[in-house]
Amino acid sequence: MPGDRGDRWRASQRGLDRASPADTVASLSRSKRRDAVQARLVLGLLVAFLAVPAATLAAPPLDCSTPRNAADSLFGWLQSDSMSPANAARCLEPAGRTPEQLKRLAVEAKAVFDGRVLYVKTEDLPAAPDFKNERGEARVILHAELPEVFVERNANGQWLWSKSSLDSIEAIYAETYSAFGDRLIGKIPASFKGTAFGIALWQYLALILVFVVGLAVRKVLQYIAANRLQSLVARFGKAWTAKLVAAVDSPGATLVMAGILAAAYPQLRLPIRAAAALSVAVHMLVVISIIWAAYRLVDVLADALAIRASRTQSKLDDQLVPLVRRSLKVLTAVVGVLFILQNLSVDVGSLLAGLGIGGLALAMAAKDTLANFFGSIVIFADKPFQVGDWVVVDGVEGIIEEVGFRSTRIRTFYNSLVTVPNSKIADAKIDNYGARKYRRVYATLNLTYSTTPEQMQAFVEGIRAIIRANPFSRKDYYEIHFSGYGAHALEVMLYFFFECPSWTIELRERANVYMEILRLAKELGVAFAMPTRTLLHDYVAAPGAARELPEPPTAERMAEVVNAFGPRGAKARPGGPRVVAGAWCADQPEPASPEEAAPAKSA
């Protein structure tokens, strides 16, 4: 009861280091429906992002008088509702290029910004014809992440895309897009070039194809992982290998799918807003895959810790494993949410600062919860008890069943469950019976006054022998003595200890010792006394006659008796009567042979 309850959870963990192929692969089959739901969610997310209408300019400018007009001229005349490469190339510095080359460069410039998801906020560009930057140059960089591309004012006062910028555009375009893709796009029939929400029909079809290919690759990788998992389990029979593969197969396959999308979507020449939305979707897939894998790896780590904890003597670390599991999962989820918010362009720093101020108010309101949390830290650091210990805490007696971050659960001997806040436990007096190495037995036996001195000494020595013979008794310290004269009995004190791991064994061995004492008393002819009262009836020869009393010993006789019991007297036995060759006392060594333990003649 008090000694064994905490071992149940530990025993359940011993089977974690081995697993059958059917058990380990079953975890993969159970995740099929979950994977289908995840695939539908991803598809819906992509469709929702791609349904963003492309930005349009009501009236793109035709002049290049300002930095803003030079940028608006190129981007505005290449929108689906105002497509004119010739007008888009008006603000490009010719530098020996033909009009056809300039039109091609205008299209490539927009494709570079769109493919790299570099949105140029033209409304933030200078609108003054005579603008100069902080260096005194008539030059404006269009995007901070592409400093080699800029517009500058020429001698005629026109703001143009410079020759060096156009050279950089050509080089960046060649790095970003393949010539094969350009040729393939050039062969697309006109019927597939119709647009909806600023995206061509062929781009929708290509996106669906890329997504289907990504899902197919994901399923193939999961299938390979499942087969590999079976071979690992069949070869090693270790559960941790199966759990490790099962934890990263679906997140890893999703990460590969996100990589395929990230590599393919720039080749589709999507509009800037659609490309930005798809870029956010891909980044979210990457973050979700990583957080997902980390979340599942927490279970693998916790199982490994549980196996190690089950091999230790302490039981408190067994209870610490579930708390570590929950804490790491919460931490992983919080970090994942922060990364997702950051990818959605949320100012995480300001959010955390706001949470810090709110957290102060929350801490004031939840001071009891925080006190319980720090109380749990004190319990795990100080370790005043372990799971399964028999304790008395704050007036509650029972077995420690669970230690949480807020409270500790104690199973009483009435089988009720008492929850005690950890803050109270940290400040309370704890009596831990489970931490005892020895379990004390203290009792008093009552013998009748008819017991002779020799019987008393033999009875005391016999009990000492019984204590030494018991396999669970403490051999180096015990006290068995004739301790006093009671009102109705001669008293014998029993004071000894058991070294045993549980209350059940203690009760069993105590009963065994008491049974041996009962047998000993029967062998020695000793009787146990019960509360009694003696009535004396006085007899006389006739009514009113004097009582007849025995003659008392003379003074000389009583003096002889006293001297006989004195030092060196004939009847003196200062060590008590001996019935064995050396009493079974704790301060004397146990007899090494039956000859040493043979009884001696009575004194």
N, C-alpha and C positions, 0 to 999 in steps of 0.2 A: 504493500500500500504506500507508505511514505518513500520507500527506497527505489521502486522500480518504474514508476510512472514516467519519469523523464527519459527512459531508455527507448520508448516506443518509437519516437520520431527518429532517433539515431539509427535504430535497427532498420527502419524503412529506407535509409539512405545507402545501405551497404550493397544494394543491387544495382547502383547507378553505374558502376564501372564496367558492367558487361551488359550486352543487349543482343537480342536476336535480330536477324535481318528483317523479319516481318514487323517487329515492333518499331524498328527505327524508320523503315520505309513508310510505315503507316502515317507518320507525321507529315510526309510529303503528300500522300493521297488526301489527307484531311484538309490540306491547304488549296486544293484545286478550286473549290467554290470561291474561296477568298481571293485567289488570283484572278478569277473571272470578274469578280466585282471590281477589283483594282484596275483591270484593263478597261472596263467600261467607264470608270471614273476618269482615267487618263484620257480616253478618247473624248469624253465630254468636256474635259478641261481644255484640250487642244482646239476643239470646235468652237468653244466659247471664246477663246483667245483670238482665233482667226476670224471671228465674226465682227471684228472691229473695223469700222469703215476707214478707208484711207483718208488722210488729210487732203483737203482741196483748198486752192486759192481762188477766190472769186475773180480776181483780175490780175494775173501775173504782169509785172512791169515789162515794158519794152525798152527802157533806157537803163544805162549803167552809171548813173550819176552818183550813186551812193553805195557803200558796202552792202547795205540791206538789199538794194535793188539788184546788185550783182548776184547775190545768193538766191533771192526770190526768183530772178529770171530763169536760172537753171532748174531749180527744184519745181517751180510752179508750172513751167511749160512741159514738164515731163509727167504730169499727173494724168490719170486715165481719162478725165473729162476735159483736159486741155493739152493733149499730146501734140507737141510741135518741137522736134529736135532742132529745127532751124532756129526758132526763137530762143530755145534753151542755150544755143551756142553763141548768142549775140555778145555775151560778156566774157568770152574766152579769148585770151590773147592768141592771135593767129600764129605768129613766130614761124612762118613758112609752111604752115599746115593748110591743107585744102579744106573747103567747106564741108566736104563729106567726112574728112578726118575729124573736124571740129564737132560735127554732129555726133559722130561715134564717141568722141571723148566726153561729150556732155552726158550721153547715156551711161558710159562707164563710170563717170564721176558719181552720178546718182546711185548706180549699182554698188559702188564701193561703200558709200555712206549707209545705204540700206542693208547691205550684207553684213556690215560690222555693227549694225544697230547704233549708229552715231547720229542722233537726231539733232539737227541744227535748228536752234531757236532763232529764226530770222528776226523775230520781233525784238530780240535783245541786241541785235547788231546795230552799229551806229547808222543813223539816217542823215548825218551831216556830210556834205560833199568834201569839206576840207578837214575831215577827221585825221588826227595823228595819235598814235599810241604813246605809251609812257616813254618810249625811246625816241620819240620825235619822228617816227617813220609813218608814212601813209600806207599802212598795212594792217590787215585784220585777219587773224586766224579764225577759221570757221568753227573748229571744234578742238578742244584741249587735247583730246587723245589722238589727233592727227595734225600735229603742228607744222608738218611739211606742206600742208595744203592751205593756201591763203589767197585773199584778193588784195590787190594793191592799185594805187592810183598811178596812171601813166602821165606822160607829159601833156596830153590833151585833156586832163582832168577826168578821164573815164576810169571807173573801178573795174578791173578785169581779173579773171583767174590767171595767175602768172604762168609763164612758160615752165618754171621749175615745178610749180604745183601740178601742171598737166603731165609733166614727165613722171612725177611721183604717182599720179593717178594711174598711168599706164602700167607702171611696175606693180603697184598694189593690186590692180585688177588682175594681172597675170598670176599673182600669188593666190588670190582669193578664188578665182573661177578658172575652170579648165576650158581649153579650146574645144574639146570634144562636146562639152555641154553647150557651148555657143552654137556649134554646128547642129547639134540635136534640136535645140530650141528654134533654130532657123528653119528647120524642116517641119515644124508643127503646123498643121492645117489652120487656115484662118478661122474655121468654124470652132476651134478649141481656144481661140484667143479672146472670146467674149468675156466680159468682166462682170462680177457681182461683188459688191462691197469693196471694189478696188482690186480684186484678185481675179486673175484669169481662170477660165475653166480648167485648162491644162495644169495649172498650179494646184487647184483643188485635187485633181486626180492624182497628181504626183505626190501630194502630201498623204493622201489615203494609201497610196502604194508604199511609201516610206514607212508609214505607221504599221501597215500589215507586215512588211518585211521585218520591222523591229519586233513585233509580237511573235512572228515565226521564229526569229533567232532566239528570243527569250524562252519560248517553249522548248526549242532544241537544247538550249543550255540546261534547262531544268531537267529534261529527260536524261541528258548525259550525267548531270549531278546525281540523279536518282540511281542510275546504274552504277556509277562510281561508288555511291554510298553503299550499295549492296555488296560490292566487292570488298570495300574496306571492312565492313562488319564481318563478312565471311572470313576475311583473312586475319583480322586482329581481334574481333569480338569485343571491341572497346566502344562503350557508348559515347565517349567524348568525341571520337572521330565522326560518328554519325551525327551527333548534335551540332558539331562545328559546321559540317557540310550543309546540314539542313537549315542552319541559321543564316547562311550567306547565299544560298542558291537563288532564292527568289529576289532578294535585294540586288544581288550581283547581276542577275539576268536583266532586271529593270535598269540597272546602271549601264549595261551594255546597250540596251535599247535606247536610252537617252543619248549615249555616245553616237549611235547611228543617226538619230534625229539631228544632233548637233552638227554632224559632218555633212548631212544631206540638205538641210533646209537653206543654207546660204546659196546653194547651186540653183535654187528655184526662182531667184530674182524677185522675192516677195517685196511688197511695199514696206516702207520703214515701220509703220505702225504694226502691221501684221508680223514683220520680222522681229520687232521688239517684243510683241506678245508671245510669239513662239520661243524667243530666247528666254523670256521669263519662265515659260512652261518647262523648257528643257532644264534650266537651272533648278527649278523646283523639283523636277524628277530626280536630278542628281542629289540634291540635298535630302529629299525624302528617302531615296535609296540608301544613302549613307546612314541617316538616322535610324532607318528601319533595320539595317544590318546591326548597328550598334545596340539597338533596343533588344534584338534577338540574341546577340552575343552576351548580353547581361545574364540571360538564363544559363548559357553555357558556363560562364564564369561562376555564377552562383552554385551550379551543380558541382563544379570542381571544388569550390570551397566547402560545400556540404560534405563531400567525400572526405576531404582532409579533416573537417571538424568531427566527423563520426569516428575518426581514428584517435582522437585525443581523449584524455580523461575528463576534461572540462565539458560541461553540458551547456554552459552559457554561450559558447561560441556557436553551438548548434542553433540557438535562438537568434544569434546575431546575423546569421546568413540570410533569413528572410527579410530582415530589416535592411541589410545591404542591398539585396535584390530590389526592394521597393524604392530605396533612395536613389540607386543608380538609374532605374527606369524613369523616375520623376525628373532627375537631372538631365537625362538624355532627351526626354520630351520637351523640357524647357529650352534646352540649347537648340533643338530642332525648330521649335516655334520661332525663336529669335532669328535663326538663319533664314527661315521662310519669310519673316517680316522684312528682313534686310533685303532679300531679293525682290520684294514688292515695293522697294523704295521707301519703306517706313523708317523714320529716324529712330533707330533703336536706342541711341544714347539719350535722347530726350525722353523716350519712353521709360528707360531704366531710371532716369533722374526723377520722373514723376512717380514711379513705383517706389523709389526710395523715400520720398516725402509721405506718400500714402502708407508705406510700410511702417513708418514711425508711428503714425496714428493707429495703424492696425496692431502694432506691438503693444501700445498702451491699452488697447481694448482687449487684447488676447494675452495679457501677462500671465494668466494661469496656465494657458497652453504652453507658453514659452518656458515657464517654470517646470512644467512636466517634462518638456523636451530636454532641458538641461539636467533635470533629475535622472532621465534615462541615460544621459552621457555619464553622469556620476556612477550610476549602477554598473554600466559596462566597463568603466575605467577601474572602479574600486572592487568590483566582483564580490559583493557581500554574500551572494548566494548563487546557485546554479539552477537551471531548469531541472525539476525533479526533487529538489531539496525540501525537507520538512522544516518549516519556519513558523515563527510567531512574529507578526509585523503589525504594529499599531492595534493590538488586540485581536488580530485575525490569525488563526492557526490553520495550517493546511499545507498543500504541496504546490510549489511554484510550477505553474503550467505554461505561462507565456509571459515574456517581457517585451513590451512594445515601446514606441516612442512617447506615448502619452500615459500609459498605465501598465500595471502588472496584474495578471490574473492569477488568483490563488484558488485552488480546488480544496474546499474544506472536507473534513471527514464525514460531514453529512451529505457530501456529493454536491453541494451548492458551489456556485462560482462567484467569488468576490473580486471585484475590480477595485484596486487601490491606486490612486494617482501617484505617479513617480515622484512628484515633489514631496509628498508626505513620506514616502519610503526613504528618500534621501535624508530626511531630517529625523526619522523615527529610530527607535531602538529595535534592533533586529536580533532575535534569538534563533540562530540557525542550528537546528538539531541535525540537519543533514551533513553539517561540517564536522560532526563528532567522529573521532577516530575510534573511541571506546564508548560503549553504552553501559551505564552504571546500573547495578542492582543493589538495593539497600533494603534489608528486611530484618525483622526480629522474630526468632523462634522461641516459643514458650514451652519448657519442659516441666513436668510435675516435680513437686518437692520430694518425691520418693526416689528421684534419680540419685544414684551414688556418685561420689567424686570420680571413681574410675570410669563409670559409664559416661559422665559428663566429658571427661578428658578424651575418651575414645570417640565420642560423638563429634567433638570439635575437630579432632585430628582426621576423622573420617570425612567430614565436609571439606577440609582442606585438600584431602586426596582427591575427592570428586572434582573440585575446581581445577586441580592440576591435570586431571585426566580429560577434561572437556576440550575438544579441539579448537573451540572458538573463544575460550576464556583467556584473559590476560594473565600471564604466568609470573610477571615480575612485581605485581602489586595486588594484594588482596588482604583483607582482615577478617578472620573468623575467630571469635573469642566468646568465652563465658563472660557476659557483660554486666549482670546485675541480678538482684533479688527483687522480683516484682511482687505485687500484692497477692497474686495467686500462682506465680510460676517462677522458675529459674529462666533467665533471659539469655539467649545466645544471639550475638550480632553477626549478620552476614553483610559483608561489604566487598563486592568484587565487580569486575568489568568483563564485557564481551567485546571482541573485535570482529564485527560483522557488518556487511554493507547495507542491510535492510532491516526494517522493523519486523518483518515476518521471520527472518532467521533469529533475531533477538528473542522473540516470543517462543519460538520452537526450542531454542537452547536453554532458555530459562525454565521451561517446562521440563526439559530433560534433567537439569540439575535438581529441580524440586522432586522429581520422581526418584532420582538416585538417593536424595536425602531421606525420602520416605522409606525406601528399601533399607537404607542404613539403620534408621531408627528401629525397624522391625527386627533386623538382625541382632542389634544390641539390646533389645528389650526395653527401649526407651519409649516413654509415653508422652504425647503432647498434652499440655495442660489447657483446660478451658476455664473461663471465669467461674470460680466456686466460692462458697462461704461455709465455714466450719462452725457447727453448733456444739457446744460442750454441755453435757448433762451431768449435773452434780448429784451423786448418790450419798446418802447418810444412813446410818444404822436404824435410826428412829427419828421421828419428828422432833426437832429441836436439838438433836445431838450434834456434836462437833464433827466437821469433815475429817476424814482420814487421809492425810497427805503423806507421800513418800518422804523418807528421811533425806534431807539434802546432804551432799558430800561435805565432809569436814573441811576446815580451812587448810589443813595440811595436805589433803587429797587434791583440792583445787590448785594449790600452789605447785604440786608435782605436775599436774596436767599443763599448767601454764609454762613451766620450765621445759617440759617435753616438747612443746611446740616452738620454743625459742631457739636462738642460734645454737647449732650443734646439738640440739635436743634429739631424743630418741624418736620422736614422732614428727620431727620437722621435715617438710617437703616443700621448700621455698619455690622450686620450679614446677610444682604440681606433680601429680602422678603421671608416670610415663607408661604408655601402652604400646609404643613403637620405638624403634631405635632411631630417634631423631624425629621431631615433630615436622609435619608438612607445612612449614612456614615459608612465606615468600622470601625471607632473607636467607634461606638455606637452599643449597643446590638440590635439584631433583635427583633422587637415587638413581644411580647408573645401573644397578642390577637388582634382581629380586632378593638377593641375599641382604643387600643394604636396607631393603624395605621390609624385611622379615620382622614380625612383632617380637618385642622383648617381654620378659616376665614382668608381671605387674609388681609395682613397688609395694 
